[in-house]
């Protein structure tokens, strides 16, 4: 049980608490509320979306790569895409980088869409609050402790979904995990956008030509000699995924602070390179930096099952599959390039429900990039499409748990799969 010298204010009990409103957490909260549950969403920033609205502007993972793309994510995530398209804030973009067709959107518009869908579904949103501890009774998590400008709060709940990205709640509960202390993590990236770009001329530059210019760019400090710069739904605006900050433990605030500074320094250097050396960017200007540096990988918990590299490359199927992925292993290592390894063309693997269940803790599920997976499997399954699908699955499990008065760790995956199919999820 928690113990603080300052007064902890008691909040009313809720059925489901979702911590973190990234693509996994936002989808989990919206799904759970639409399934009829009482849901509270806790977010440390003042807006929803996590990486989807802070760093990136493209949903990957909805389609398999290759010559014949197949849609592998459905259900509640489709509502998000449909609303973006309805508002003319997204485009389908055949990917020239390697991960398959993407859906590129306006992140500022997506902030509002996430929020509107959540409120329309009945989600209670608590912004500007950081979860700093848990209420643990035996092996069960019964609530969370929030820190905010207005004080400390205790929020009790029946089911808690850790969508923090860094598996913060699982770590508080003592769940075993791998981190940067065990092996190198993927690099971090600060994204940026350029405005006043001559889109027609810039779009004519092929990927190989851009990378060639980078390789021969004397006088520029470009740690990564590749990366992407792509069109957006906004006229005259191009977005990038280029910078590379390496050898960082994202859970060390001192290292993470240094990474933020280095990422912005690199962003200015890459922007200078594009403006001075690449046709179409001569009159461009820096139009914005990501809210925070993009973290690809931090804690990877040990769950009831651990997704492996072999599972990914062998297109493994599971009896308790709750989501589908066809994305390649995409490892942004410390070198100047990126390692890609693909599944057989058109193939997919399933994500087991057990990957969302931490070992030795009950009433807690994880969703998104803190799932139970090894380094290489994680480099495939972390796409935002799959994070949304995992959030949807955790919410479906929460619904079945509460209806049957069970816990996630004792629940039959068949009931979860049945609920997922009823809302349009793709499981195979």
C-alpha positions as CSV (number, residue, x, y, z in Angstrom):
1,X,0.0,0.0,0.0
2,X,1.2,3.5,-0.8
3,X,2.3,5.9,2.0
4,X,2.8,9.7,1.4
5,X,3.4,12.5,3.9
6,X,1.3,14.8,1.7
7,X,-2.5,14.4,1.7
8,X,-3.7,12.1,-1.1
9,X,-7.1,13.1,-2.4
10,X,-9.5,10.2,-3.0
11,X,-11.2,10.1,-6.5
12,X,-14.3,8.1,-7.2
13,X,-13.8,4.5,-8.3
14,X,-13.9,3.8,-12.0
15,X,-14.2,0.5,-13.9
16,X,-11.2,1.1,-16.2
17,X,-8.2,3.4,-16.0
18,X,-6.1,3.9,-19.1
19,X,-2.7,5.5,-18.5
20,X,-1.3,7.2,-21.6
21,X,-3.2,8.5,-24.6
22,X,-1.0,7.5,-27.4
23,X,-2.3,5.4,-30.3
24,X,-2.6,2.4,-27.9
25,X,-4.1,4.2,-24.9
26,X,-6.4,6.5,-26.9
27,X,-7.8,3.5,-28.8
28,X,-8.2,1.5,-25.6
29,X,-10.1,4.2,-23.8
30,X,-12.4,4.9,-26.8
31,X,-13.1,1.2,-27.3
32,X,-13.8,0.4,-23.6
33,X,-16.2,3.4,-23.4
34,X,-18.0,2.4,-26.6
35,X,-18.4,-1.1,-25.1
36,X,-20.3,0.4,-22.2
37,X,-17.6,0.7,-19.5
38,X,-16.8,3.6,-17.2
39,X,-13.4,4.8,-18.4
40,X,-10.9,7.4,-17.1
41,X,-8.0,8.3,-19.3
42,X,-4.9,9.8,-17.6
43,X,-2.4,11.8,-19.8
44,X,0.6,13.8,-18.8
45,X,0.3,16.3,-21.6
46,X,-2.6,18.6,-22.4
47,X,-3.7,16.8,-25.5
48,X,-4.3,13.2,-26.7
49,X,-2.3,11.2,-29.2
50,X,1.2,10.6,-27.7
51,X,3.7,9.9,-30.5
52,X,0.9,10.1,-33.1
53,X,0.4,13.9,-32.4
54,X,3.8,14.8,-30.8
55,X,6.3,13.2,-33.2
56,X,4.9,11.4,-36.2
57,X,2.3,12.1,-38.9
58,X,1.9,8.7,-40.5
59,X,0.0,5.6,-39.4
60,X,2.0,2.5,-40.5
61,X,0.9,-1.1,-39.9
62,X,-2.6,-0.9,-41.3
63,X,-1.4,-2.6,-44.5
64,X,1.1,-5.3,-45.3
65,X,4.0,-4.2,-47.4
66,X,4.7,-5.8,-50.8
67,X,3.1,-5.9,-54.2
68,X,-0.4,-6.7,-52.9
69,X,-1.1,-4.7,-49.7
70,X,-3.7,-6.3,-47.4
71,X,-5.5,-4.4,-44.7
72,X,-4.8,-6.0,-41.3
73,X,-6.1,-3.5,-38.7
74,X,-9.8,-2.8,-38.3
75,X,-12.5,-1.9,-35.9
76,X,-12.3,1.2,-33.7
77,X,-9.1,2.4,-35.4
78,X,-11.1,2.7,-38.6
79,X,-13.2,5.5,-37.0
80,X,-10.0,7.5,-36.5
81,X,-9.0,7.1,-40.2
82,X,-12.5,7.8,-41.4
83,X,-12.7,11.0,-39.5
84,X,-9.3,12.2,-40.7
85,X,-10.3,11.5,-44.3
86,X,-13.7,13.2,-43.8
87,X,-12.0,16.3,-42.6
88,X,-9.6,16.2,-45.5
89,X,-6.7,15.9,-43.0
90,X,-5.2,12.6,-44.3
91,X,-3.9,11.0,-47.4
92,X,-3.0,7.4,-48.3
93,X,0.7,7.5,-49.2
94,X,2.3,4.6,-51.0
95,X,5.4,4.2,-48.9
96,X,8.8,4.7,-50.5
97,X,10.7,3.9,-47.4
98,X,10.0,0.2,-46.7
99,X,7.2,-0.3,-44.2
100,X,4.3,-0.4,-46.7
101,X,1.5,2.0,-47.4
102,X,1.0,4.6,-44.8
103,X,-1.8,7.0,-43.9
104,X,-0.3,10.5,-43.5
105,X,-2.3,13.0,-41.6
106,X,-2.2,16.5,-40.0
107,X,-1.2,15.9,-36.3
108,X,-2.8,19.0,-35.1
109,X,-6.2,17.9,-36.5
110,X,-5.7,14.5,-35.1
111,X,-5.3,15.9,-31.6
112,X,-8.8,17.2,-31.8
113,X,-10.2,14.0,-33.5
114,X,-8.8,11.8,-30.7
115,X,-10.3,14.1,-28.1
116,X,-13.7,14.3,-29.8
117,X,-14.0,10.6,-30.3
118,X,-13.1,10.1,-26.6
119,X,-15.6,12.6,-25.3
120,X,-18.4,11.4,-27.6
121,X,-17.7,7.8,-26.4
122,X,-18.0,8.9,-22.7
123,X,-14.3,8.9,-21.7
124,X,-13.4,11.0,-18.7
125,X,-10.0,12.7,-19.6
126,X,-7.6,13.9,-16.9
127,X,-4.8,16.0,-18.5
128,X,-1.5,17.3,-17.0
129,X,-1.3,14.4,-14.6
130,X,1.6,11.9,-14.2
131,X,1.2,8.5,-12.6
132,X,3.9,8.2,-10.0
133,X,2.9,5.1,-8.1
134,X,0.3,2.3,-7.8
135,X,-2.0,0.9,-5.2
136,X,-0.9,-2.7,-4.9
137,X,-2.7,-5.3,-2.8
138,X,-1.0,-8.6,-2.9
139,X,-0.5,-9.3,-6.6
140,X,-3.4,-7.1,-7.7
141,X,-3.2,-3.5,-8.8
142,X,-6.2,-1.7,-7.3
143,X,-5.5,1.9,-8.3
144,X,-3.0,4.5,-9.3
145,X,-1.5,7.6,-7.7
146,X,-1.5,10.8,-9.8
147,X,0.7,13.8,-9.3
148,X,-0.6,17.1,-10.7
149,X,-0.4,20.9,-10.0
150,X,-3.5,20.5,-7.8
151,X,-2.0,17.8,-5.7
152,X,-1.8,14.0,-5.3
153,X,-4.8,11.8,-6.2
154,X,-5.7,8.2,-5.6
155,X,-7.8,6.7,-8.4
156,X,-9.1,3.2,-7.7
157,X,-10.2,0.9,-10.6
158,X,-11.2,-2.6,-11.5
159,X,-8.9,-2.9,-14.5
160,X,-5.8,-0.8,-15.4
161,X,-4.3,-0.6,-18.9
162,X,-0.7,0.5,-19.0
163,X,-0.3,2.4,-22.3
164,X,2.5,4.6,-21.1
165,X,4.9,3.4,-23.8
166,X,7.6,2.9,-21.2
167,X,5.6,0.3,-19.1
168,X,5.8,2.6,-16.1
169,X,3.0,0.9,-14.2
170,X,4.3,-2.6,-14.9
171,X,7.7,-1.4,-13.6
172,X,6.1,0.1,-10.4
173,X,4.5,-3.3,-9.9
174,X,7.8,-5.1,-10.0
175,X,7.3,-6.8,-13.4
176,X,10.5,-8.0,-14.9
177,X,11.6,-6.2,-18.0
178,X,14.5,-5.6,-20.4
179,X,15.9,-2.1,-20.9
180,X,18.9,-0.2,-22.1
181,X,20.8,-1.7,-19.2
182,X,20.5,-5.1,-20.8
183,X,21.1,-4.4,-24.5
184,X,21.2,-1.4,-26.8
185,X,17.9,0.3,-27.6
186,X,16.8,1.6,-30.9
187,X,17.8,5.2,-31.6
188,X,15.6,8.2,-30.9
189,X,14.4,10.7,-33.5
190,X,13.4,14.4,-33.4
191,X,11.1,15.0,-36.4
192,X,10.6,18.4,-38.0
193,X,8.6,19.9,-40.8
194,X,9.5,22.4,-43.5
195,X,7.1,25.0,-44.9
196,X,7.1,26.9,-48.2
197,X,8.5,23.9,-50.0
198,X,8.1,23.6,-53.8
199,X,6.3,20.3,-53.5
200,X,6.4,19.4,-57.2
201,X,10.1,19.7,-57.5
202,X,10.9,18.2,-54.1
203,X,8.7,15.2,-54.7
204,X,10.6,14.4,-57.9
205,X,13.8,13.7,-55.9
206,X,14.0,9.9,-55.6
207,X,15.0,8.3,-52.3
208,X,18.3,7.0,-53.8
209,X,19.1,10.5,-55.0
210,X,18.4,12.0,-51.6
211,X,20.5,9.4,-49.8
212,X,23.3,10.0,-52.3
213,X,23.2,13.7,-51.5
214,X,23.4,12.9,-47.8
215,X,26.4,10.5,-48.3
216,X,28.3,13.2,-50.1
217,X,27.3,16.2,-48.0
218,X,30.6,17.6,-47.0
219,X,30.3,20.3,-44.2
220,X,27.2,18.9,-42.7
221,X,26.9,16.8,-39.5
222,X,24.4,14.1,-40.6
223,X,24.7,11.0,-38.3
224,X,22.1,9.2,-40.4
225,X,22.8,9.0,-44.2
226,X,19.2,8.1,-45.1
227,X,15.7,8.7,-43.7
228,X,12.6,10.2,-45.3
229,X,11.1,13.5,-46.2
230,X,7.5,13.2,-47.4
231,X,4.4,15.0,-48.5
232,X,1.6,15.9,-46.1
233,X,-2.0,16.9,-46.5
234,X,-1.0,20.5,-46.0
235,X,0.1,22.6,-49.1
236,X,3.8,23.5,-49.2
237,X,4.6,21.3,-46.1
238,X,7.0,18.4,-46.0
239,X,7.7,16.2,-43.0
240,X,10.8,14.4,-42.0
241,X,12.1,11.3,-40.2
242,X,15.9,11.8,-40.3
243,X,17.7,12.6,-37.1
244,X,19.3,9.8,-35.0
245,X,20.3,10.1,-31.4
246,X,22.0,6.9,-30.1
247,X,23.2,5.2,-27.0
248,X,20.4,6.6,-24.8
249,X,18.4,5.0,-22.0
250,X,15.0,6.7,-22.4
251,X,14.1,6.0,-18.8
252,X,17.1,8.0,-17.5
253,X,15.9,11.6,-17.3
254,X,19.4,13.0,-17.6
255,X,20.1,11.0,-20.7
256,X,16.7,11.8,-22.1
257,X,17.2,15.5,-21.5
258,X,20.5,15.4,-23.3
259,X,18.8,13.5,-26.2
260,X,16.1,16.2,-26.5
261,X,18.8,18.9,-26.9
262,X,20.9,16.8,-29.4
263,X,17.8,15.9,-31.4
264,X,16.9,19.5,-31.9
265,X,20.5,20.4,-32.8
266,X,20.4,17.6,-35.5
267,X,17.1,18.8,-36.8
268,X,18.5,22.2,-37.5
269,X,21.4,20.6,-39.3
270,X,19.3,18.4,-41.5
271,X,17.0,21.3,-42.3
272,X,20.0,23.4,-43.3
273,X,21.1,20.5,-45.6
274,X,17.8,20.2,-47.3
275,X,17.4,24.0,-47.9
276,X,21.0,24.4,-49.2
277,X,21.5,21.2,-51.1
278,X,18.2,19.6,-52.2
279,X,16.1,21.0,-55.2
280,X,12.7,22.2,-54.2
281,X,13.7,23.4,-50.7
282,X,15.5,26.6,-51.6
283,X,12.8,28.9,-50.2
284,X,11.8,26.5,-47.4
285,X,11.9,27.3,-43.7
286,X,11.7,25.3,-40.5
287,X,8.0,25.0,-39.7
288,X,8.0,23.1,-36.4
289,X,9.8,20.5,-34.3
290,X,8.2,17.4,-32.6
291,X,6.9,18.1,-29.1
292,X,9.3,15.6,-27.7
293,X,11.9,13.3,-29.1
294,X,10.5,10.1,-30.5
295,X,11.3,7.1,-28.4
296,X,11.1,3.8,-30.3
297,X,12.0,1.4,-27.5
298,X,12.5,1.5,-23.8
299,X,11.2,-1.2,-21.3
300,X,10.0,-4.5,-22.8
301,X,8.2,-6.4,-20.1
302,X,8.2,-10.2,-19.6
303,X,4.6,-11.3,-20.0
304,X,2.9,-14.7,-20.1
305,X,4.2,-15.1,-23.6
306,X,7.1,-13.3,-25.3
307,X,6.8,-12.6,-29.0
308,X,10.1,-13.5,-30.7
309,X,12.1,-12.7,-33.9
310,X,11.4,-16.3,-35.0
311,X,7.6,-15.7,-34.6
312,X,7.8,-12.7,-36.7
313,X,9.8,-14.0,-39.6
314,X,8.0,-17.4,-39.6
315,X,4.6,-15.6,-39.7
316,X,3.5,-17.5,-36.6
317,X,-0.2,-17.9,-35.7
318,X,-1.5,-18.3,-32.1
319,X,-4.7,-19.7,-30.6
320,X,-5.0,-16.5,-28.5
321,X,-4.2,-14.0,-31.4
322,X,-5.8,-10.6,-30.8
323,X,-4.2,-8.6,-33.6
324,X,-2.3,-9.1,-36.9
325,X,1.0,-7.6,-38.1
326,X,2.8,-7.8,-41.5
327,X,5.4,-5.1,-40.8
328,X,9.1,-5.9,-41.3
329,X,11.7,-5.8,-38.6
330,X,12.8,-2.2,-38.8
331,X,15.8,-1.6,-36.5
332,X,17.1,1.9,-36.2
333,X,20.5,1.0,-34.7
334,X,23.4,3.2,-33.9
335,X,24.8,3.1,-37.4
336,X,24.1,5.3,-40.4
337,X,21.5,3.0,-41.9
338,X,18.5,1.0,-40.9
339,X,18.2,-2.8,-40.7
340,X,15.2,-4.3,-42.5
341,X,14.1,-7.9,-42.5
342,X,10.8,-8.9,-44.1
343,X,8.2,-11.6,-43.7
344,X,7.4,-13.6,-46.8
345,X,5.5,-11.4,-49.2
346,X,1.9,-10.9,-48.1
347,X,2.3,-12.9,-44.9
348,X,1.4,-11.8,-41.4
349,X,1.8,-13.0,-37.8
350,X,-0.5,-12.7,-34.9
351,X,0.0,-11.0,-31.6
352,X,-1.0,-13.2,-28.7
353,X,-3.3,-12.0,-25.9
354,X,-0.7,-13.3,-23.5
355,X,1.8,-10.6,-24.6
356,X,-0.4,-8.0,-23.0
357,X,-0.4,-9.8,-19.6
358,X,2.6,-9.0,-17.3
359,X,3.9,-11.9,-15.2
360,X,3.0,-12.1,-11.5
361,X,0.6,-9.2,-11.5
362,X,-3.2,-9.2,-11.9
363,X,-5.8,-6.6,-13.0
364,X,-3.1,-5.0,-15.2
365,X,-2.7,-5.2,-18.9
366,X,-0.1,-3.4,-21.2
367,X,-0.8,-2.2,-24.7
368,X,1.4,-0.6,-27.3
369,X,5.2,-0.7,-27.5
370,X,5.7,-2.0,-23.9
371,X,4.3,-5.4,-24.8
372,X,6.1,-8.6,-24.1
373,X,8.5,-9.0,-27.1
374,X,12.2,-9.5,-27.8
375,X,14.2,-6.7,-29.4
376,X,13.7,-7.8,-33.0
377,X,10.0,-8.7,-32.7
378,X,9.5,-5.3,-31.0
379,X,11.1,-3.6,-34.0
380,X,8.3,-5.0,-36.1
381,X,5.2,-4.9,-33.8
382,X,5.7,-1.3,-32.6
383,X,3.9,0.3,-35.6
384,X,1.1,2.6,-34.6
385,X,-1.5,0.4,-36.4
386,X,-0.6,-2.5,-34.2
387,X,-0.5,-0.3,-31.1
388,X,-4.0,0.7,-31.8
389,X,-5.0,-2.9,-32.3
390,X,-3.4,-3.9,-29.0
391,X,-5.2,-1.1,-27.2
392,X,-8.5,-2.2,-28.7
393,X,-7.8,-5.8,-27.6
394,X,-7.0,-4.7,-24.0
395,X,-10.3,-2.8,-23.9
396,X,-12.2,-5.8,-25.2
397,X,-10.6,-7.9,-22.5
398,X,-11.5,-5.4,-19.8
399,X,-15.1,-5.5,-21.0
400,X,-15.2,-9.3,-20.7
401,X,-13.5,-9.3,-17.3
402,X,-16.0,-6.9,-15.8
403,X,-19.0,-8.6,-17.3
404,X,-17.8,-12.0,-16.1
405,X,-16.2,-10.7,-12.9
406,X,-12.9,-12.3,-13.8
407,X,-9.4,-10.9,-14.1
408,X,-7.3,-10.5,-17.3
409,X,-4.9,-13.3,-16.2
410,X,-7.7,-15.8,-15.8
411,X,-9.8,-14.8,-18.8
412,X,-10.4,-17.1,-21.8
413,X,-8.9,-15.5,-24.9
414,X,-11.9,-16.9,-26.9
415,X,-14.2,-14.5,-25.2
416,X,-11.8,-11.6,-26.0
417,X,-11.6,-12.7,-29.6
418,X,-15.4,-12.9,-29.9
419,X,-15.8,-9.3,-28.6
420,X,-13.1,-8.0,-30.9
421,X,-14.8,-9.6,-34.0
422,X,-18.1,-8.0,-32.9
423,X,-16.6,-4.5,-33.3
424,X,-14.8,-5.2,-36.6
425,X,-11.3,-6.1,-35.5
426,X,-9.2,-8.2,-37.9
427,X,-7.7,-11.2,-36.2
428,X,-6.3,-13.3,-39.1
